[in-house]
């Protein structure tokens, strides 16, 4: 088809188009942007070519028309075309295809859209990491990666990831995400995952112990944790504990040691309490404490006190001519050992 034939057909189309434009509402800039943003670069270039051709034909018709109403309609359409061309140029620049703008402006007579070649795609996809970065994983837990998304030329594309996180070993791990577009451009992004133990040990043994006096063994303190636990004790000079939790008296337990006046104590199986603080610490220095109470139970009553023995008293006396009675001293014997005094009577 020669250009004159094309122009005739186009003129008929313009007449119909102008009439249609008058019958419908004018497209808003937002609506225009939404429509154009969905087009690819070749589609935008083709749209610009068509708009430039339409504008040129409208100008010819405007110059030959004698109808003021028609001239007004043509002017309104030309203004709309100008706005759309400006928006196409803006979008092409944003897409990195600004080099095509000059070609659009200078090639108004070229109506063969198949010859338009978009610029080479050299832009890598953009990857967005979901969730925290860096991320944290508790020691011994199950790590679930939040993943990532990627877009290229406004379109979503597939993301692949590499790297593992071993929560049984504390440390820093890296997850790498990558996405490759149709042009072979690859974008990458990384997430750092820190694995650490922040959980304190949990005591599983009782906080109270009861032992008979004279004993040295008290019991064993236990605690659970994902790592090895060691024990220590504070707040006492009478108890000691091994790193594995075995609790003992430094010297045999002594009920009477609680006072300097043993005779004031109840001796009917009563107990004397000692308190101390046990600390459980794991391999990551997470620590928990527990106050323990050790009750020393009296065995044997007051007789087991070597300083308060009871026994029989024997005494000797010396008579004088002036007195019928005399006093003497003696040693008592019994379950305990002690010193007694006695009174002797002479006749």
C-alpha positions as CSV (number, residue, x, y, z in Angstrom):
1,X,0.0,0.0,0.0
2,X,1.4,3.4,-1.0
3,X,1.5,6.3,1.5
4,X,-1.4,8.1,-0.1
5,X,-3.6,5.1,0.3
6,X,-2.5,4.8,3.9
7,X,-3.2,8.4,4.6
8,X,-6.7,8.1,3.2
9,X,-7.5,5.2,5.5
10,X,-5.9,7.0,8.4
11,X,-8.0,10.1,7.8
12,X,-11.2,8.0,8.0
13,X,-9.8,6.4,11.2
14,X,-9.1,9.9,12.7
15,X,-12.6,11.0,12.0
16,X,-14.0,8.0,13.8
17,X,-11.4,8.3,16.6
18,X,-12.2,12.0,17.2
19,X,-15.9,11.3,17.4
20,X,-15.2,8.5,19.9
21,X,-13.0,10.7,22.0
22,X,-15.7,13.2,22.3
23,X,-18.1,10.6,23.5
24,X,-16.0,9.2,26.3
25,X,-14.2,10.8,29.3
26,X,-10.6,11.9,28.9
27,X,-8.0,9.5,30.3
28,X,-6.5,10.8,33.5
29,X,-2.7,11.0,33.9
30,X,-2.8,8.2,36.5
31,X,-4.8,6.0,34.2
32,X,-2.4,6.7,31.3
33,X,0.6,5.8,33.5
34,X,-1.0,2.6,34.6
35,X,-1.7,1.6,31.0
36,X,1.7,2.5,29.7
37,X,3.7,0.9,32.6
38,X,2.3,-2.5,31.6
39,X,4.0,-2.3,28.2
40,X,7.4,-3.6,27.3
41,X,10.1,-1.5,25.7
42,X,9.2,-2.6,22.1
43,X,5.5,-1.9,22.8
44,X,6.3,1.5,24.1
45,X,8.4,2.4,21.1
46,X,5.7,1.1,18.8
47,X,3.0,3.1,20.6
48,X,5.2,6.3,20.3
49,X,5.6,5.7,16.6
50,X,1.8,5.4,16.1
51,X,1.2,8.5,18.2
52,X,3.7,10.5,16.2
53,X,2.1,9.4,12.9
54,X,-1.3,10.2,14.2
55,X,-0.2,13.7,15.3
56,X,1.3,14.4,11.8
57,X,-1.9,13.4,10.1
58,X,-4.0,15.4,12.5
59,X,-1.9,18.4,11.8
60,X,-2.5,18.0,8.0
61,X,-6.2,17.7,8.6
62,X,-6.2,20.7,11.0
63,X,-4.6,22.9,8.4
64,X,-7.1,21.9,5.7
65,X,-10.2,22.0,7.8
66,X,-12.6,24.9,7.8
67,X,-14.7,23.7,10.8
68,X,-13.9,25.5,14.1
69,X,-15.4,22.6,16.0
70,X,-13.3,20.0,14.2
71,X,-10.1,22.1,14.6
72,X,-10.9,22.3,18.4
73,X,-11.3,18.5,18.6
74,X,-8.0,18.0,16.7
75,X,-6.2,20.4,19.0
76,X,-7.5,18.5,22.1
77,X,-6.3,15.2,20.6
78,X,-2.9,16.6,19.7
79,X,-2.5,17.8,23.3
80,X,-3.4,14.3,24.6
81,X,-0.9,12.8,22.2
82,X,1.8,15.1,23.4
83,X,1.1,14.1,27.1
84,X,1.3,10.4,26.2
85,X,4.5,10.9,24.3
86,X,6.1,12.7,27.2
87,X,5.1,9.9,29.6
88,X,6.5,7.2,27.2
89,X,9.8,9.1,27.1
90,X,9.8,9.2,31.0
91,X,9.1,5.5,31.2
92,X,11.8,4.6,28.6
93,X,14.4,6.6,30.6
94,X,13.4,4.8,33.8
95,X,13.8,1.5,32.0
96,X,17.3,2.4,30.8
97,X,16.1,2.8,27.2
98,X,16.5,6.5,26.9
99,X,18.7,6.1,23.8
100,X,15.5,5.2,21.8
101,X,13.9,8.6,22.5
102,X,15.9,10.4,19.7
103,X,15.0,7.6,17.3
104,X,11.3,8.1,18.1
105,X,11.5,11.8,17.5
106,X,13.5,11.6,14.2
107,X,11.8,8.7,12.5
108,X,8.3,9.8,12.1
109,X,7.9,8.4,8.6
110,X,9.0,4.9,9.5
111,X,5.8,2.9,10.0
112,X,7.5,-0.5,10.1
113,X,7.5,-1.3,13.9
114,X,9.3,-4.6,13.3
115,X,12.6,-2.8,12.8
116,X,12.6,-1.4,16.4
117,X,15.3,-3.1,18.5
118,X,15.3,-2.5,22.2
119,X,18.7,-1.8,23.9
120,X,20.7,-4.7,25.3
121,X,19.6,-5.7,28.8
122,X,22.6,-5.3,31.1
123,X,20.7,-4.8,34.4
124,X,20.8,-7.6,37.0
125,X,17.6,-8.6,38.8
126,X,17.0,-6.9,42.1
127,X,16.7,-9.3,45.1
128,X,14.8,-8.4,48.2
129,X,15.6,-10.5,51.3
130,X,12.5,-11.3,53.5
131,X,12.8,-11.3,57.3
132,X,15.7,-10.2,59.4
133,X,19.2,-9.7,58.1
134,X,21.2,-10.6,60.0
135,X,19.0,-13.3,61.5
136,X,19.3,-15.2,64.8
137,X,18.8,-18.9,65.5
138,X,18.9,-20.4,69.0
139,X,21.4,-23.2,69.5
140,X,19.7,-26.6,69.1
141,X,16.6,-25.1,67.4
142,X,15.3,-25.7,63.8
143,X,16.2,-22.9,61.5
144,X,13.6,-22.0,58.8
145,X,14.9,-19.4,56.3
146,X,12.4,-16.6,55.4
147,X,13.7,-16.6,51.7
148,X,13.9,-13.8,49.2
149,X,12.1,-12.4,46.1
150,X,13.5,-11.0,42.9
151,X,12.2,-8.7,40.1
152,X,13.6,-7.9,36.7
153,X,12.2,-5.2,34.4
154,X,9.2,-5.1,36.8
155,X,8.5,-8.8,36.5
156,X,8.9,-11.4,39.3
157,X,11.5,-14.1,38.6
158,X,12.7,-17.3,40.4
159,X,15.2,-17.0,43.2
160,X,17.5,-19.9,44.3
161,X,19.4,-20.1,47.5
162,X,22.6,-21.9,48.8
163,X,24.2,-22.4,52.1
164,X,23.1,-24.2,55.3
165,X,22.7,-23.4,59.0
166,X,23.8,-26.0,61.6
167,X,22.2,-25.0,64.8
168,X,24.1,-27.7,66.7
169,X,27.3,-25.6,66.3
170,X,27.4,-22.0,67.4
171,X,28.8,-19.6,64.8
172,X,28.0,-17.3,61.9
173,X,26.5,-18.8,58.7
174,X,25.7,-17.2,55.3
175,X,22.8,-17.9,53.0
176,X,23.3,-16.7,49.4
177,X,20.3,-15.9,47.1
178,X,20.7,-15.5,43.3
179,X,18.4,-14.8,40.3
180,X,19.2,-14.8,36.6
181,X,17.1,-13.0,34.0
182,X,16.5,-14.0,30.4
183,X,19.5,-12.0,29.2
184,X,21.8,-13.9,31.5
185,X,22.3,-11.1,34.1
186,X,22.6,-12.5,37.6
187,X,21.8,-10.7,40.8
188,X,22.9,-11.9,44.3
189,X,22.2,-11.1,47.9
190,X,23.3,-12.7,51.2
191,X,21.8,-13.2,54.6
192,X,23.9,-13.6,57.8
193,X,22.6,-16.1,60.4
194,X,24.1,-16.1,63.9
195,X,23.6,-19.3,65.9
196,X,24.1,-18.9,69.7
197,X,23.1,-20.5,72.9
198,X,21.2,-18.0,75.1
199,X,19.2,-20.6,77.2
200,X,20.2,-21.0,80.8
201,X,20.4,-24.4,82.5
202,X,17.3,-25.7,84.4
203,X,17.7,-27.3,87.8
204,X,16.0,-30.7,88.1
205,X,17.1,-31.7,91.6
206,X,15.4,-30.7,94.9
207,X,16.6,-27.6,96.6
208,X,16.4,-29.3,100.1
209,X,18.5,-32.0,101.6
210,X,18.4,-33.7,105.0
211,X,21.4,-35.5,106.5
212,X,22.1,-37.0,109.9
213,X,24.9,-35.3,111.9
214,X,28.2,-37.0,111.5
215,X,27.6,-37.5,107.8
216,X,29.7,-35.9,105.0
217,X,27.7,-36.9,101.9
218,X,24.7,-34.6,101.2
219,X,23.5,-35.5,97.7
220,X,23.8,-34.6,94.0
221,X,22.6,-31.4,92.3
222,X,21.4,-31.8,88.7
223,X,20.4,-29.5,85.9
224,X,19.5,-29.9,82.2
225,X,20.9,-28.1,79.2
226,X,21.8,-28.8,75.6
227,X,25.5,-28.4,76.6
228,X,27.6,-29.7,79.4
229,X,26.9,-28.1,82.8
230,X,29.3,-27.4,85.6
231,X,28.4,-26.5,89.2
232,X,29.8,-24.2,91.9
233,X,28.7,-23.1,95.3
234,X,28.8,-19.9,97.3
235,X,27.5,-18.5,100.6
236,X,28.8,-21.2,102.9
237,X,32.0,-22.3,104.6
238,X,30.6,-25.8,105.5
239,X,29.7,-27.2,102.1
240,X,31.5,-27.9,98.9
241,X,30.4,-29.1,95.5
242,X,32.2,-30.8,92.6
243,X,31.8,-29.5,89.0
244,X,29.6,-32.5,88.4
245,X,27.2,-31.6,91.2
246,X,28.2,-33.8,94.1
247,X,27.5,-31.9,97.4
248,X,29.4,-32.8,100.6
249,X,30.3,-31.3,104.0
250,X,33.9,-30.1,104.3
251,X,33.9,-31.6,107.8
252,X,31.3,-34.1,109.2
253,X,28.0,-32.5,109.9
254,X,27.6,-31.4,113.5
255,X,24.2,-30.4,114.9
256,X,25.8,-28.7,118.0
257,X,28.0,-26.5,115.9
258,X,25.2,-24.0,115.4
259,X,25.7,-22.4,118.9
260,X,28.3,-21.9,121.6
261,X,25.7,-23.1,124.2
262,X,24.8,-26.6,123.2
263,X,22.8,-27.1,126.4
264,X,20.2,-24.6,125.0
265,X,19.5,-26.7,122.0
266,X,16.5,-29.1,121.6
267,X,17.7,-32.7,121.4
268,X,14.7,-34.6,120.1
269,X,15.7,-35.2,116.5
270,X,15.5,-31.5,115.7
271,X,17.4,-30.1,112.7
272,X,19.8,-27.3,112.0
273,X,19.6,-25.7,108.5
274,X,22.4,-24.5,106.4
275,X,21.8,-22.5,103.2
276,X,24.0,-21.9,100.2
277,X,23.7,-20.8,96.6
278,X,24.5,-23.3,93.8
279,X,25.3,-22.0,90.3
280,X,24.9,-24.1,87.2
281,X,26.9,-22.8,84.1
282,X,26.8,-24.2,80.6
283,X,29.6,-24.2,78.0
284,X,28.3,-20.8,76.6
285,X,28.5,-19.2,80.0
286,X,24.8,-19.1,80.5
287,X,24.2,-19.5,84.3
288,X,21.3,-20.2,86.6
289,X,21.3,-20.2,90.4
290,X,19.4,-22.1,93.1
291,X,19.3,-21.6,96.8
292,X,19.6,-24.9,98.6
293,X,18.9,-25.8,102.2
294,X,20.7,-28.6,104.0
295,X,19.1,-29.7,107.3
296,X,21.4,-31.4,109.8
297,X,19.4,-33.8,112.0
298,X,20.3,-34.4,115.6
299,X,21.2,-38.0,116.5
300,X,21.6,-39.3,120.1
301,X,20.3,-36.3,122.0
302,X,22.4,-34.2,124.3
303,X,24.5,-37.2,125.3
304,X,26.4,-37.0,122.0
305,X,27.9,-33.7,123.1
306,X,31.4,-34.4,124.5
307,X,31.3,-31.3,126.6
308,X,28.0,-32.2,128.5
309,X,28.4,-35.8,129.7
310,X,26.3,-37.1,132.7
311,X,27.5,-39.7,135.1
312,X,27.8,-40.7,138.8
313,X,29.9,-38.7,141.1
314,X,32.3,-40.2,143.7
315,X,34.0,-38.0,146.2
316,X,36.4,-38.1,149.1
317,X,36.2,-35.9,152.1
318,X,38.5,-34.9,154.9
319,X,37.0,-34.6,158.4
320,X,37.8,-31.7,160.7
321,X,37.2,-31.6,164.4
322,X,34.8,-28.7,164.1
323,X,32.6,-29.8,161.2
324,X,30.4,-32.8,160.6
325,X,30.2,-32.3,156.8
326,X,32.7,-31.8,154.1
327,X,32.7,-31.2,150.4
328,X,34.8,-32.8,147.6
329,X,35.2,-32.9,143.9
330,X,35.0,-35.9,141.6
331,X,34.9,-36.9,137.9
332,X,31.6,-38.0,136.3
333,X,31.5,-40.7,133.6
334,X,28.7,-41.4,131.1
335,X,27.9,-41.4,127.4
336,X,29.8,-38.2,127.0
337,X,32.9,-37.0,128.9
338,X,32.7,-34.1,131.2
339,X,33.5,-32.7,134.6
340,X,31.1,-33.0,137.5
341,X,31.0,-31.7,141.1
342,X,29.7,-33.6,144.1
343,X,29.0,-33.2,147.8
344,X,30.2,-35.8,150.2
345,X,28.8,-36.4,153.7
346,X,30.8,-37.8,156.6
347,X,29.7,-39.2,159.9
